[in-house]
């Protein structure tokens, strides 16, 4: 297991470095830009509507603010290095949570299955990519499962009550970082009380730790917003009671089934449905069943749905698969499935999975998380020494001013200019000023009076030879040109 963790650590560093950007805009928009506000990079009028309504929890923002201030003391002022360090921290926290899961099951399942659990937990195609995201989904997930499996281990050993309080504090912070994680917590607490039947002292210590975590959340909100706020209540009031969340779309109850099937590598994604369903039906008193059912019910019942809302459960996907396999092998009820799994003729299925898993794993580990942030990194790295005017084909490419990036990654020397490239003439361009133009077309036609040199393309040239069925156009190409006089 040690060698697997070393390999996973190396992969985490690689993925943290290359996975520039964000999976979802909130990873940037409601965390990094909030840090930017506290550091004076953003003004209040530039902040998203969640800022005005004070409904964004600040614990994660406060942590990032502290890390960045510490890095500045070592003269590290590059915002892309800041983001890399935060992604690396996220990855290490994810590895720590994974270690908690594996340590708990080390002697509870056969060695061969445990080795499979280790491999899947560390190298299942999208887990390293998920772990490097400095998002509320990932940080909350890691904190929750550190607390949950730490408590399960405590219940077996009964050593050091202070550890139980700290674990409760951690699991409580998971709910502070992301409100929806509290539905996992509610289910787990219900299991502790009604199935595990823990004594009053143990339950009281756990509740005390959770309360302390929420008090910490209130103080962090006060530090950021300047007034006493309960951001979780503001979130519930605006998104649930006032139903603002539905403004972002309403999806049917079967939305998650479709999205999981399409995004978790079909047809292997069908296995995930089977495993979670099997565990819930076959193990109704298991802690996992009690933990995930309230969480799933709330998300299926909520009108606005996004696949990322279920990302909190990603770390236990390998566990669900392995536990289901183990249950089937030990069951006399599902003999046909057992014989299928034990039949060596189906070895091709394993080879196919490992091949596809490796391909996806490598792509996600070396690919930028979005098409836009690498452009900002290119501009920051190459046009930071003298005044630079950035012009755009349309507002969709004005990455500093729309909802994609705002100002966290902006160089102080860069100025936006909303001016049609067609109207620029030689007299307009000044000396000692860089002029760059951002568009979505490698073959953009410039006016005859303007000289343009392509200096960056988000799609490497060799990939154009593989542009089957126009996938490059659907992916979204981003190009940067240096503009000058003829």
Secondary structure, 3 states (H helix, E strand, C coil): CHHHHHHHHHHHHHHHHHCCCCCCHHHHHHHHHHHHHHCCCCCHHHCCHHHHCCCCCCHHHHHHHHHHHHHHHCCCCCHHHHHHHHHHHHHHHHHHHHHHHHHHHCCCCCHHHHHHHHHHHHHCCCHHHHHCCCCHHHHHHHHHHHHHHHHHHHHHHCCCHHHHHHHHHHHHHHHHHCHHHHHHHHHHHHHHHHHCCCCHHHHHHHHHHHHHHHHHHHHHHHHHHCCCCCHHHHHHHHHHHCCHHHHHCCCCCCHHHHHHHHHCCCCCHHHHHHHHHHHHHHCCCCHHHHHHHHHHHHHHHCCCCCHHHHHHHHHHHHHHHHHHHHHHHCCCCCHHHHHHHHCHHHHHHHHHHHHHHHHHHHHHHHCCCCCCHHHHHHHHHHCCCCCEEEEECCHHHCCCCCCCCCCCCCCCCEEEECCCHHHCCCCCCCCCCEEEEEECCCCCCCCCCEEEEEEEECCCHHHHHHCHHHHHHHHCCCEEEEEEEC
